Amino acid sequence: MNSIELNIHGMHCAGCVSTVEKSLAKVTGVDTAVVNLSLEKAVVTGSMDKKQLIEAVKSSGYTATQFIQEDLNRDINLEKLAEAKKRMVLGWLVTIPIMAWMLVEMITGLVYPSPEVYHTMMLLLSAVAVFFAGGDTIRNGWKSIVYFSPNMDVLIMIGCLAAWSTGWLRLWIEIHPFTGIASMIMAFHLTGRYFESKARGNASSAIKKLMNLSAKEATVIDGSGVESVVDIRNLSIGDVIVVRAGETISADGEVLDGIADVDESLVTGESVPVPKNEGDSVVGGTVCLNSTIKIKVGKTGKDTFLSQVVRLIENTQATKVPIQLFADRVVSIFVPIILVVSGVTFLSWYFSTEFMFKISTSISSILPFFPFNSTPIAQALYASIAVLVIACPCALGLATPTALMAGTGLGAQNGVLIRDGAAIQKMNEANTVFFDKTGTITTGNPEVVGAHVAKTMTKEELIRLTASLEKESSHPLAKALLSYANQNNVDLLQSERIEVRPGSGIEGVINGKKIKAGTAEFVGYQTKTNENKTVVYVSCDGEEIGYFQFRDQLRKDAEEIISNLKSRGMTIVLLTGDGEEIARETAQQLGINKVHAELSPEAKLDIIASYQNKNNTVIMIGDGINDAPALSQADVGIAMGTGTDIALESGDMVLTGKGMEGLPKAFALSQIVFSKIRQNIFWAFIYNMVAVPLAVIGLLHPVVAEAAMALSSINVVLNSGRLSRFSLK
């Protein structure tokens, strides 16, 4: 099966994504087509020609080009935000003077300084807002009409153009122009677009950070032993590379020569280094901590581990967002209906003026609205344009982004960062919570939990000798021992002839005695413990003197958090790259019944997907690079603030505290924010359901209609602003 990647240009909303995907899907030979709005990228699989795909995208009103990997280095969302802000500011710069000018006329009835100057300036100022600030909206609206894919921009475009055109119509027919209304409509629309861009977040950051983990160069050694530095893009399968202590491994492969400890937290999420010997596999992006090893390259380019993780994140981030899609789905139906209603309204007033006046007069006797007394053509224009103006879904466009913006601020004050608005809705629907172990449920740092001493040694002496030896090591277990010595107020001794044995341990001389610390085999320890803990054995001149037990400690709030989730009816599942026994022991401590251990990043993703396929809405909480694909796959990915940048960028939410204390607040935040969104959408719909019929029967002057539209938008903004008064518990 062939896979083609394309850069898509011109998209700005979920409706655009849907249009492009449908166009690509129609191409003969296409099996799947997934479009990522954040990355402006399409991934198409099947048996098809690239030129056909590009033409299909072009036929839908957008443009496509060959995908360029370097484009990911562009901060696309930041560029969009800057552009949206510029357009919003320009829109309001001309709209505010227009509103002030119109207000004077409405209150005093005076047209200052003269009707000619007033109407001319209204045309010019409104043109700036509509065609310059809102130029993108006008173009997209027209494009949607041409390619039969109506969205919100269509109604905004028609409403603005209809209102603006009355400034020219007054030259030929007796009609009161309401040119300035066009500027107001566009200004409110551009404000909503800015909030939406600001709330979307930068989903491509995770991918860019992953790409930066990879080494840029590799040291290749040929058959004669000559070394040369090459770009990793020029590596071939079978090349032999040299990696020294502290260097990043540049490619996936197999150790040919040497022994070293490798930091594989990238793969496993576990902080303890993994010893690598001849024949062991290594992953590009991991770090060689000590010694020098030679590696035979086994995978390059798209086949490497990092590239696979990038693809996993790309695919899962292209998931459709219900909240973002909702308005576009409604508008796709709403737009043609309103156009028809507006046309029927015009015809009804023009050909049945007397009948329509009777309806409006009877209603106006009950409601505080007054019909106009004008010519049939003018009255028809009044009513039909009022329908278009009143139906402009500015309030609907503001409903979600304003609530998200307010919710984002509230969350930030309470240690919860929202990166994806969809998480607000999906978190309320969740019934399953997945937890990573190391760094999430546990602290991620090994601690000494036991010191067992031989009869010939005191505990203090054992700590002193071992810590004095390990002070020269950078190994996480060595750091834990030094911390343990400090807690017990043990003074350290001078050590000499220190020798680190990667994958085995460390040895040296202290006060003329040879001290060894490490594995039982390295130390020569015969009395091995069977307890489910990491153990460092110690000998003095070949004699067993004791051993230390290490374990990653549970977070203090872990038990309380798990209990809280259970009280909400949640199913709790533990996912970890750690061993089966350790994983089950941790789960038992917390009362977690479902455990999956010894997992790769892809395996974690597959397990989450299997739960989703059974109609479960799932939350994933993790902190490591290995958790990034799972965080993206989950309906809601929650990253620990103490985790890696990759996890933070892949999560839909981030807990900024040191523990999981922010998780209950995240649930409370999602509940109140989504409630506000539903309220906003409800009132936006009620407004249209009431106002449109009144406009049809001629009881709403377009100016009044615009004022009502503005008030509806303001109501949405104020309702969202009330979120700041809530306290999260």
C-alpha positions in Angstrom: 0.0 0.0 0.0 1.3 3.4 -1.0 1.3 6.4 1.3 1.5 10.0 0.1 2.0 13.1 2.3 0.9 16.5 1.2 1.0 20.0 2.5 -2.5 21.6 2.4 -2.8 25.3 2.1 -5.8 27.6 2.8 -7.5 25.6 5.6 -8.8 27.5 8.7 -11.5 25.4 10.3 -12.8 21.9 10.8 -15.2 22.4 7.9 -12.2 22.9 5.6 -10.7 19.6 6.9 -13.9 17.8 6.1 -14.1 19.3 2.6 -10.5 18.3 1.8 -10.8 14.8 3.2 -14.0 14.2 1.1 -12.3 15.4 -2.0 -9.3 13.2 -1.5 -11.5 10.2 -0.6 -13.2 10.5 -4.0 -9.9 9.8 -5.9 -9.8 6.4 -7.4 -7.6 4.0 -5.4 -7.7 6.0 -2.1 -8.2 3.8 0.9 -7.9 6.4 3.7 -7.3 10.2 3.8 -6.5 11.9 7.1 -6.0 15.7 7.2 -4.3 17.4 10.2 -5.3 21.0 10.5 -2.6 21.9 13.0 0.2 20.6 10.8 -1.6 21.6 7.5 -0.8 18.1 6.3 -2.7 15.3 4.6 -1.7 11.6 4.7 -3.3 9.5 2.0 -3.0 5.7 1.7 -3.9 3.5 -1.2 -2.9 3.0 -4.9 -3.2 6.4 -6.5 -1.2 9.1 -8.3 0.1 12.1 -6.5 -1.0 14.4 -9.3 -4.6 13.2 -9.0 -4.5 14.0 -5.3 -3.2 17.5 -5.9 -5.9 18.1 -8.5 -8.6 16.8 -6.2 -7.5 19.3 -3.5 -7.5 22.1 -6.0 -11.0 21.2 -7.2 -12.2 21.6 -3.6 -10.9 25.2 -3.4 -7.6 24.6 -1.7 -4.0 24.0 -2.8 -1.7 21.0 -2.2 2.1 20.6 -2.5 4.6 17.9 -1.9 5.1 17.5 1.9 8.3 19.0 3.1 9.5 17.8 6.5 11.2 21.1 7.3 7.8 22.8 7.3 7.2 21.3 10.7 9.8 23.7 12.0 7.4 26.5 11.3 5.1 27.4 14.2 2.0 27.4 12.0 -0.5 28.1 14.8 1.6 31.0 16.0 1.5 32.5 12.5 -2.2 32.0 12.4 -2.7 33.7 15.7 -0.6 36.7 14.7 -2.6 37.0 11.5 -6.0 36.7 13.4 -5.0 39.3 15.9 -3.9 41.8 13.2 -7.2 41.4 11.4 -9.2 41.7 14.6 -7.4 44.9 15.6 -7.8 46.5 12.1 -11.5 45.6 12.2 -12.2 47.3 15.5 -10.0 50.3 14.6 -12.5 51.3 11.9 -15.6 49.8 13.6 -15.4 51.8 16.9 -15.6 55.2 15.1 -18.4 53.9 13.0 -20.4 52.8 16.0 -19.9 56.1 17.7 -21.0 58.0 14.6 -24.1 55.8 14.2 -25.0 56.2 17.9 -25.1 60.0 17.5 -27.5 59.6 14.6 -29.7 57.1 16.5 -29.9 59.3 19.6 -30.2 62.8 18.1 -31.4 62.1 14.6 -28.6 64.4 13.3 -26.4 63.3 10.4 -23.1 65.0 11.1 -21.6 66.9 9.4 -23.8 66.2 6.3 -25.6 63.2 4.8 -23.1 63.1 1.9 -20.0 63.1 4.1 -21.6 60.7 6.6 -22.6 58.1 4.0 -19.4 58.4 2.0 -17.3 57.8 5.1 -19.5 54.9 6.2 -18.8 53.2 2.8 -15.1 53.8 3.0 -14.6 52.8 6.6 -16.8 49.8 6.3 -14.9 48.7 3.2 -11.7 48.6 5.2 -13.3 46.3 7.8 -15.1 44.1 5.3 -12.6 43.8 2.4 -9.3 44.3 4.1 -9.6 43.1 7.7 -12.2 40.5 6.7 -10.7 39.8 3.2 -9.9 36.2 4.2 -13.5 35.6 5.3 -14.9 37.1 2.1 -12.6 34.9 0.0 -13.4 31.7 1.9 -17.1 32.4 1.9 -17.0 32.9 -1.9 -14.9 29.7 -2.3 -17.4 27.8 -0.2 -20.2 28.9 -2.5 -18.3 28.0 -5.7 -17.4 24.6 -4.4 -20.7 23.8 -2.7 -19.4 23.5 0.8 -21.2 26.2 2.8 -19.8 27.2 6.2 -20.1 30.1 8.6 -18.1 32.3 6.4 -20.8 32.2 3.7 -23.4 33.8 6.0 -20.9 36.3 7.3 -19.9 37.2 3.8 -23.5 37.6 2.5 -24.7 39.5 5.6 -21.7 42.0 5.3 -22.0 42.5 1.6 -25.8 42.9 1.8 -25.5 45.5 4.5 -22.6 47.3 2.9 -24.3 47.4 -0.5 -27.2 49.5 0.8 -24.8 52.4 0.8 -24.8 52.2 -3.0 -28.5 51.3 -3.4 -29.5 54.6 -1.7 -28.2 56.4 -4.8 -31.0 54.8 -6.9 -33.8 53.9 -4.6 -35.4 55.4 -1.5 -33.7 53.4 1.3 -32.0 54.1 4.5 -28.5 52.7 4.3 -27.0 50.7 7.1 -23.5 50.4 5.7 -21.9 50.5 9.1 -23.6 47.3 10.2 -21.3 45.4 7.8 -18.3 46.6 9.7 -19.8 45.5 13.1 -20.7 42.0 11.8 -17.1 41.5 10.5 -15.5 42.9 13.7 -17.4 40.5 15.9 -16.6 37.6 13.5 -12.9 38.4 13.5 -12.9 38.6 17.3 -14.4 35.0 17.4 -11.8 33.9 14.9 -9.0 35.3 17.1 -10.2 33.6 20.2 -10.5 30.3 18.3 -7.0 30.6 17.1 -5.7 31.4 20.5 -7.5 28.5 22.1 -6.4 25.9 19.6 -2.9 25.4 20.9 0.2 24.3 19.1 -0.2 20.6 18.4 2.9 20.5 16.1 5.2 21.3 19.0 5.3 17.7 20.2 6.5 16.5 16.8 9.1 19.2 16.4 10.5 18.4 19.9 10.6 14.7 19.0 12.5 15.4 15.9 15.0 17.5 17.8 15.8 14.5 20.1 17.5 12.7 17.2 21.2 13.3 16.7 22.1 15.4 13.7 25.4 13.6 13.0 27.0 10.2 13.4 30.6 9.0 13.7 31.0 6.2 11.1 33.9 3.8 11.2 35.0 2.0 8.1 36.7 -1.4 7.7 40.2 0.0 8.2 39.2 1.8 11.4 39.0 5.3 10.0 36.3 7.5 11.5 34.3 10.1 9.7 31.4 12.3 10.8 28.4 12.2 8.5 24.9 13.6 8.5 22.4 11.0 9.8 20.4 11.4 6.6 23.4 9.8 4.8 23.5 6.7 7.1 22.8 3.4 5.4 21.7 0.0 6.9 24.8 -1.9 7.8 27.0 1.1 8.6 29.0 0.9 11.8 28.9 3.9 14.1 30.9 4.8 17.2 29.0 6.3 20.2 31.0 7.6 23.2 30.0 8.3 26.8 27.5 11.2 27.0 26.6 11.1 23.3 23.1 10.4 21.7 22.8 7.2 19.7 22.2 8.4 16.2 20.3 5.3 14.7 18.5 2.2 15.6 20.8 -0.8 15.5 22.7 -3.6 17.3 25.8 -3.3 19.6 28.8 -4.9 17.9 31.4 -4.1 20.5 31.6 -2.7 24.0 29.5 -2.5 27.1 27.6 0.6 28.3 24.7 1.8 30.3 22.1 3.5 28.1 19.4 5.9 29.2 16.3 4.4 27.5 13.7 6.5 29.3 12.7 7.5 25.7 11.5 4.0 25.1 10.5 2.6 28.5 9.8 5.7 30.6 12.0 4.1 33.3 14.8 6.2 34.9 17.2 3.4 35.6 19.7 2.9 32.8 19.7 -0.3 30.8 23.0 -2.2 30.4 23.9 -3.0 26.8 26.2 -5.7 25.7 27.2 -7.2 22.4 24.2 -8.3 20.4 21.7 -6.0 22.3 19.5 -3.7 20.3 19.6 0.1 20.8 17.3 2.9 19.8 18.2 6.2 18.1 17.7 9.1 20.4 18.7 7.3 23.6 21.9 8.3 25.4 25.0 6.3 26.1 25.9 7.2 29.7 29.4 5.7 30.0 32.0 3.8 28.0 32.3 3.6 24.2 30.2 1.2 22.0 30.1 0.3 18.3 26.7 -0.1 16.7 25.6 -1.7 13.4 22.9 0.5 11.9 19.7 -1.5 11.4 17.0 1.2 10.7 17.2 4.6 9.1 14.8 7.4 8.1 11.1 6.7 8.5 11.7 3.2 9.9 13.4 4.4 13.1 11.8 4.4 16.5 11.5 8.2 16.7 10.0 8.5 13.2 7.4 5.9 14.1 6.5 7.8 17.3 6.2 11.0 15.2 3.8 9.2 12.8 1.7 7.9 15.7 1.3 11.3 17.2 0.5 12.8 13.8 -2.2 10.3 13.1 -3.9 10.6 16.5 -3.8 14.4 16.6 -5.8 14.4 13.4 -8.8 13.1 15.4 -12.0 15.1 14.8 -13.0 17.5 17.6 -16.8 17.4 18.4 -16.9 20.9 19.8 -15.1 22.5 16.9 -17.1 20.5 14.4 -20.5 21.3 15.9 -20.8 24.9 14.7 -19.7 24.0 11.2 -22.2 21.1 10.9 -25.0 23.4 12.1 -24.0 26.2 9.8 -23.8 23.9 6.8 -27.5 23.3 7.2 -28.3 26.7 8.6 -26.7 28.7 5.7 -28.8 27.5 2.8 -32.0 27.6 4.9 -31.3 31.3 5.8 -30.6 32.1 2.2 -33.8 30.6 1.2 -35.7 32.3 4.0 -34.2 35.7 3.1 -35.1 35.2 -0.6 -38.7 34.2 0.3 -38.9 37.2 2.6 -37.9 39.6 -0.1 -40.4 38.1 -2.6 -43.2 38.0 0.0 -42.8 41.6 0.9 -42.4 42.8 -2.7 -45.3 40.9 -4.2 -47.6 40.6 -1.1 -46.8 43.9 0.7 -50.3 44.4 2.0 -50.6 40.9 3.4 -47.2 41.1 5.1 -48.1 44.4 6.7 -51.2 42.9 8.2 -49.1 40.2 9.8 -46.5 42.6 11.1 -49.2 45.1 12.4 -51.0 42.3 14.3 -47.8 41.2 16.0 -46.6 44.7 16.7 -49.7 45.3 18.7 -48.4 42.7 21.2 -44.7 43.1 20.9 -42.7 46.4 21.3 -41.7 46.5 17.6 -42.9 48.7 14.9 -43.3 48.0 11.2 -42.0 50.4 8.6 -44.0 52.3 6.2 -42.0 52.4 3.0 -42.2 51.4 -0.6 -42.6 47.7 -1.4 -39.0 47.4 -2.7 -37.5 49.2 0.2 -39.6 47.2 2.7 -38.6 44.0 0.9 -34.9 45.0 1.2 -35.3 46.0 4.9 -36.8 42.6 5.8 -34.6 40.3 3.7 -31.4 42.0 4.8 -32.6 42.0 8.4 -32.9 38.3 8.1 -29.4 37.9 6.8 -28.0 40.3 9.5 -29.9 38.8 12.4 -28.9 35.3 11.3 -25.2 36.0 11.2 -24.0 33.4 13.7 -21.5 35.6 15.6 -22.7 34.5 19.0 -22.4 30.8 17.8 -18.9 31.5 16.7 -18.0 33.1 20.0 -19.8 30.4 22.2 -16.9 27.9 22.3 -13.7 30.1 22.1 -14.8 32.6 24.7 -15.7 29.9 27.2 -12.4 28.1 26.4 -10.4 31.3 26.9 -12.1 32.0 30.3 -11.7 28.3 31.3 -8.0 28.4 30.3 -7.4 31.3 32.6 -9.3 29.7 35.5 -7.4 26.4 35.0 -4.0 28.2 34.9 -4.7 29.7 38.2 -5.5 26.3 39.6 -2.6 24.3 38.1 -4.5 22.9 35.1 -3.5 23.9 31.6 -5.9 23.3 28.7 -4.2 22.6 25.4 -7.2 21.2 23.4 -10.7 22.4 23.9 -12.1 19.0 22.9 -10.8 17.7 26.2 -13.5 19.8 28.0 -16.3 17.8 26.4 -14.7 14.4 26.3 -13.6 14.5 29.9 -17.2 14.7 31.0 -18.0 11.6 28.9 -15.0 9.6 30.1 -15.4 6.2 31.9 -11.9 4.8 31.9 -8.6 6.3 33.2 -5.2 4.9 32.2 -2.2 5.7 34.4 1.5 5.4 33.5 3.5 4.2 36.5 7.0 5.8 36.7 6.9 9.5 37.1 3.1 9.6 37.2 1.8 7.4 40.0 5.4 7.2 41.4 8.0 9.9 41.8 10.3 8.6 39.0 13.3 8.7 41.3 14.6 5.5 43.0 14.9 5.7 46.8 16.5 3.4 49.3 13.8 1.5 51.1 16.0 -1.0 53.0 19.6 -1.6 54.1 20.5 -5.2 55.1 23.7 -5.6 56.9 25.9 -8.7 57.5 26.9 -9.7 61.0 30.4 -8.3 60.5 29.2 -4.8 59.6 27.1 -2.1 61.1 24.4 -0.3 59.1 26.3 3.0 59.4 29.5 1.4 58.1 27.7 -0.2 55.2 26.2 3.1 54.2 29.5 5.0 54.6 31.5 2.5 52.5 28.9 2.2 49.7 28.1 5.9 49.5 31.8 6.8 49.5 32.3 4.5 46.5 29.2 5.7 44.7 29.9 9.4 45.1 32.0 9.2 42.0 29.1 7.8 39.9 26.3 9.6 38.0 24.0 6.6 38.1 20.5 7.3 39.5 21.0 4.5 42.1 24.2 6.2 43.2 22.4 9.4 43.7 19.8 7.7 45.8 22.5 6.2 48.0 24.1 9.5 48.5 20.8 11.0 49.5 20.2 8.1 51.9 23.7 8.7 53.5 22.8 12.4 53.9 19.5 11.5 55.5 21.3 9.3 58.0 24.0 11.9 58.7 26.8 9.6 57.6 30.2 11.2 56.8 31.9 9.9 53.6 35.4 8.6 53.2 38.0 9.2 50.4 38.0 6.6 47.7 40.6 5.8 45.0 41.1 3.7 42.0 37.5 3.9 41.1 36.4 1.8 38.1 32.9 1.7 36.7 31.8 -1.5 35.0 28.8 -0.6 32.8 25.9 -2.9 33.3 27.5 -4.5 36.4 28.5 -2.0 39.0 31.4 0.0 40.5 34.6 -0.9 42.4 37.3 1.0 44.2 39.6 1.2 47.2 38.6 2.8 50.5 41.1 2.7 53.4 43.1 0.0 51.7 40.0 -2.3 51.3 38.5 -3.2 47.9 34.9 -2.3 47.8 32.4 -3.6 45.2 28.8 -2.5 44.6 26.5 -3.7 41.9 24.9 -6.9 40.7 25.2 -10.2 42.7 27.3 -11.7 39.9 29.7 -8.7 39.8 30.1 -8.5 43.6 30.2 -12.3 44.0 27.2 -12.3 46.3 25.8 -15.8 46.9 22.9 -14.8 49.2 20.6 -13.2 46.7 17.2 -11.7 47.8 14.0 -12.7 46.0 12.1 -9.6 47.0 10.5 -7.6 44.2 12.8 -4.6 44.4 15.9 -3.3 42.7 19.0 -4.4 44.7 22.6 -3.3 44.9 24.9 -5.8 46.6 28.1 -4.8 48.4 31.3 -6.7 49.3 34.5 -5.7 51.1 37.7 -7.6 50.1 35.4 -10.3 48.6 33.3 -10.7 51.7 29.5 -10.1 51.7 28.7 -7.1 53.9 25.2 -6.3 52.9 22.8 -5.0 50.3 20.5 -2.0 49.6 16.9 -2.2 48.2 15.5 0.5 46.0 12.0 1.2 44.8 10.3 4.0 43.0 8.1 5.6 45.7 4.4 6.2 45.3 3.4 9.8 45.1 1.8 10.9 48.4 -1.5 11.9 46.7 -1.7 8.8 44.4 -3.9 6.7 46.7 -6.3 9.6 47.4 -6.6 10.4 43.6 -7.3 6.8 42.7 -10.0 6.6 45.4 -11.5 9.9 44.1 -11.7 8.5 40.5 -13.3 5.3 41.7 -16.0 7.3 43.5 -16.8 8.8 40.2 -17.4 5.4 38.7 -14.2 5.3 36.7 -12.4 2.1 35.6 -8.7 2.4 36.5 -6.0 0.8 34.4 -2.2 0.8 35.0 0.1 0.9 31.9 3.8 0.6 32.3 7.0 -0.4 30.6 8.2 -1.8 33.9 8.2 -5.5 34.9 5.1 -7.5 35.6 5.8 -8.2 39.3 6.7 -4.6 40.2 3.7 -3.3 38.2 1.3 -5.6 40.0 2.7 -4.8 43.4 2.2 -1.1 42.7 -1.3 -1.7 41.5 -2.1 -3.7 44.6 -1.0 -0.9 46.9 -3.4 1.4 45.1 -6.3 -0.9 44.7 -6.0 -1.0 40.8 -7.3 -4.3 39.4 -6.3 -3.9 35.7 -2.6 -4.0 34.9 -0.6 -4.1 31.6 3.2 -4.3 32.0 6.3 -4.5 29.9 4.8 -2.3 27.2 6.3 -0.4 24.3 4.9 3.0 23.3 3.0 1.4 20.5 1.7 -1.3 22.8 0.3 1.3 25.1 -1.4 3.0 22.2 -2.9 -0.3 21.0 -4.4 -1.1 24.4 -6.0 2.3 24.6 -7.4 1.9 21.1 -8.8 -1.5 22.0 -10.8 0.1 24.9 -12.0 2.9 22.6 -13.2 0.3 20.1 -15.5 -1.0 22.8 -17.2 2.4 23.0 -15.2 3.6 26.1 -14.1 7.2 26.4 -10.7 7.1 27.9 -8.3 9.4 29.7 -4.5 8.8 29.7 -2.2 10.3 32.4 1.5 10.1 31.8 4.8 12.0 31.9 7.4 10.5 29.6 8.3 10.5 25.9 7.2 6.9 25.7 3.7 8.1 26.8 3.4 10.7 24.0 1.6 8.4 21.5 -0.8 7.1 24.2 -1.5 10.6 25.3 -2.4 11.6 21.8 -4.5 8.5 21.1 -6.6 8.9 24.3 -9.8 10.9 24.1 -8.2 13.1 26.8 -4.4 13.0 27.3 -3.3 14.6 30.7 0.4 15.2 31.1 2.2 15.7 34.3 4.0 19.0 34.6 7.1 17.3 35.9 7.3 15.2 32.8 9.1 15.7 29.5 8.4 18.5 27.1 7.1 15.9 24.6 4.5 14.6 27.0 3.5 18.1 27.8 3.0 19.0 24.2 1.1 15.7 23.4 -1.3 16.1 26.3 -4.7 17.8 25.9 -4.3 19.0 29.5 -1.2 19.5 31.7 -1.1 19.4 35.5 1.5 21.9 36.5 2.0 20.8 40.1 4.5 18.3 41.4 1.9 15.6 41.9 -1.5 14.7 40.7 -3.4 17.0 43.1 -4.6 19.0 40.1 -6.6 16.0 38.6 -9.8 16.5 40.6 -9.6 20.2 39.7 -9.3 19.2 36.0 -12.5 17.2 36.3 -14.3 20.2 37.9 -12.9 22.6 35.3 -14.1 20.5 32.4 -17.6 20.3 34.0 -18.1 24.0 34.5 -16.5 25.1 31.2 -18.5 22.6 29.1 -21.6 23.7 30.9 -20.9 27.3 29.9 -20.3 26.2 26.3 -23.7 24.5 26.2 -25.3 27.6 27.7 -23.7 29.8 25.1 -24.8 27.6 22.2 -28.3 27.3 23.6 -28.8 31.1 23.9 -27.2 31.6 20.5 -29.8 29.2 19.0 -32.7 30.7 21.0 -31.7 34.1 19.7 -31.9 33.0 16.1 -35.1 31.1 16.6 -36.9 34.1 18.0 -35.2 36.9 16.0 -35.3 35.4 12.5 -39.2 35.1 12.4 -39.5 38.7 13.7 -37.2 39.8 10.9 -39.2 37.9 8.3 -42.4 39.7 9.2 -40.7 43.1 9.1 -40.6 43.9 12.8 -36.8 44.3 13.0 -35.1 47.1 11.3 -31.6 46.0 10.2 -30.1 48.4 12.7 -32.1 46.8 15.5 -31.3 43.4 14.1 -27.6 44.3 14.2 -27.9 45.6 17.8 -29.6 42.4 18.8 -26.9 40.4 17.1 -24.3 42.4 19.0 -26.1 42.0 22.3 -26.3 38.3 21.7 -22.5 38.2 21.2 -21.9 40.3 24.2 -24.1 38.1 26.3 -22.1 35.1 25.3 -18.8 36.9 26.2 -20.2 38.0 29.6 -21.6 34.5 30.3 -18.2 33.0 29.6 -16.5 35.7 31.7 -18.5 34.5 34.8 -16.2 31.5 34.8 -13.6 33.6 36.6 -15.8 33.7 39.7 -15.7 29.9 40.1 -13.4 28.1 42.5 -12.1 24.6 41.7 -12.1 22.0 44.4 
